[in-house]
Every structure is written in structure tokens, then in C-alpha cells.
Amino acid sequence: MKVGALKETAPGEARVALTPESAGRLKKLGYECLVEKGAGLAASFTDAAYEQAGVTVVDSADALWKQADVIVKVREPSEAEIEAAPEGKTLISFVWPAANEDLLEKMKAKNLSVLAMDMVPRISRAQKMDALSSMANIAGYRAVVEAGNNFGRFFMGQMTAAGKVPPAKVLVVGAGVAGLAAIGTSTSLGAITLAFDVRPEVAEQIESMGAEFVYLDFEEEQTDGAETGGYAAPSSPEFREKQLEKFRELAPDVDIVITTALIPNRPAPELWTEDMVEAMKPGSVIVDLAAERGGNCTLTKKDERIVTDNDVTIIGYTDFPSRMATQSSNLYATNIRHMLDDLTPEKDGKPVIDMEDDVIRGSLVCHEGEITWPPPEPKTK
Ligand code: NAD
């Protein structure tokens, strides 16, 4: 069968779901590969590079939908894209089903089989398909690079003939996948790095990366954001007050704040308040990776870079992975390729939707004219 990658239509989206390298691997699974003309250009993959890898370049999205059996893309399809889809195809993409119920209805009406990359269960076996993690890793790295680009000093302290340079002080709030990537990048650039999370089990990981875990003076253990399947839960008002008190103490001292704190299915917790921004030194930078969900900083403006009256830059971009499109396409295409590997047990180029496979079932949001989301709890961990 044929796997085809569409050119992304969302404004500014530079990623692509198939690379020449991943196409080579898909061929070994028995698939023929197609790509829409120019789909990889913004991520530096030319049509010629695809052709060299044995991929057929097709002229239009319509032709691709018609010729491919499995369509792969990055962003959730637009309603217009689903309208253009012939019936009965398989689609693998980010979908965000909770936010896109109308889209699910349209997919169902077209009898599509849809696997949502954002719904891949976060169990050990599925790590190689975990596109949320691969994209969060890039976002965490890029947040530090973006901060550096907006910060007027070095990260690393230096003794130079022209004077002594102190190291930058970076605070990372939230140490999930993106936060840990930001911590690793910040320490490797030589900044003094502090990090906070409501989940105390990350302290060891933070410290092993050469950063300092920020402990709160709180009577109970720092477990207040009690876990739900590895994720944080909202904090109690008392815990939150202690956390904000600590951040107020740190605000005049830190140069860069990278916030990544999220709680599943809720707006981002507000953790860096206006008075903290006012207390920061001129030239400081905040990169708010939670901007998509309202921001951890109360002054963040989604998709904007603002500079406050006291000269603090606040970055609320939500497209960090797309800003590193070659890297993110490579990793995303690898995630997709592993998903297709799982879907092709006989390695014969024929996808099989096995409802007993936790990963496939967990990701499947539409199949055989039914909406199959939300999925049942996975049987394995
Ligand atoms: P996320 O994006 O949902 O949240 C980011 C971080 O914000 C989390 O670490 C969370 O604890 C933290 N946070 C929430 N409220 C906070 C607050 N008030 N103050 C400070 N920090 C706050 O998380 P994620 O990156 O998706 O990862 C969530 C968990 O899932 C982690 O334990 C991670 O290791 C785990 N995970 C497991 C797998 C796997 O097993 N395959 C894959 C990815 C992630």
C-alpha cells in the first residue's frame, strides 16, 4: 500500500510528517511512499531529496489523497482537508480530539480510520511513538536558545581581559519533558540553573543534570501536586502561596525564567505574576512554554514577544518545534514510522488495526464509521 505525506496548510507550519530517511525505512515495511510537491521544503527536504530516496512526488493534495492509502501529516487536518478526503482512508496526525469534536464528526462521516499522535499512550513500549515528548524536548531546547537570543549577556561566567562576567541565572518552572530539556540545555551552556516542580521525584533528575532543585519550606512533603498517572494535579491554596512566595524571593535574582508547568485538561497554572515581572532586573527574559494554554506568566501574550516598561522580555510563542523544522520533522517522522511499524505486523505494507493493541487502540479516534475516542484504559503500563 501507499503512504503519502501532505504539505501542511496551517499558517507558518514548517514541519513535514515524512522525510527521505523515514521513507527509506517505510519501504522496508513494504510501503510505497508519496509526498505532496514542496511538502518538505520549509524543513529543508527538497523534492529531489525525496525522489532520490525513491519517493514519488505528486502535484497536489487532491492527487495525494486519491493515490495514498495512509495519509500522514503533522497538524490536525482542517475541515476543508477532511471535506477533500476520499472515503475510507487511514490518517495519522496530531488530532487533539478533546478540542476538535466537530472534526471527529466530519472524519466519521468520511469513514476515515484516524490515529491521533497526541493520544499515543505514555507507556514504556510506546516511547518511540511519543510525539508529544519528542516535540516537547525540542520546545524545551529552543526555549533556552530563544531566551539567549533575547538576553544581552553570556550564559557562562567568564574571566576575560576585558573584565569578569558573571554566569546567567536561569529558573525553569515545571520539569516534565520540556522542562528537563530546558534544564539540560541551560546547564550545558554554563548558566546557574534552578528548577522547580510540584512532583518531588524529579529532584534527583534535576540535580543529576547539574541544576539545583528549589525546595519549599512547606510542612508536608513537596507532593502537593499529587500525581495522577505521572502528571501533576492542581495545588492547594496553601502550597501555591508557598510556591509564589519562593518565586517572589527569586524574581530579583534570576535573569531568565522558562515556564513549562501544565496540568492535564486545565488552563496553565498562573505562577509568575505581574509583581514578579516588575521585580526582575532590566534585560531579563521570560519564555512561557505554557502560552498555548493561557500561560504560566500572567502577562504572557500568546504568539507574541512583548517588552515590559521595566525592560523584561516575555516570549509567548507556541510554535517552537516548527521553528526547528528539520529537527522536529526528523523526530516526528520517526515517531510516525514506528507507529506504522506497529500497524504492520507482517511487514508487508498492509496496515492492520488491532483493537487489542493498547497503543493502536489508545491512538485510534475514528474507525469504521464510529468515533472511538476516548479509548478504554490501557491494559499494560
Ligand atoms: P506536562 O507537560 O503535563 O507538565 C509539565 C510539568 O509541569 C510537569 O512536570 C508537572 O509536574 C509540572 N507542573 C504542574 N503544575 C506545576 C506547578 N504548579 N508548579 C511547577 N510545576 C508544575 O508534563 P509532561 O512533560 O507531559 O510529563 C508528565 C509526566 O509524564 C512526567 O512524569 C514524565 O516523565 C511522564 N512521561 C512519561 C512517558 C512515558 O513513560 N512514555 C513519556 C513522557 C512523559
Residues whose N, C-alpha, C, O or C-beta is under 5 A from the ligand:
A	BS01	NAD	R122 I123 S124 Q127 S133 V173 G174 A175 G176 V177 A178 F196 D197 V198 R199 G230 Y231 A232 T260 A261 L262 I263 P269
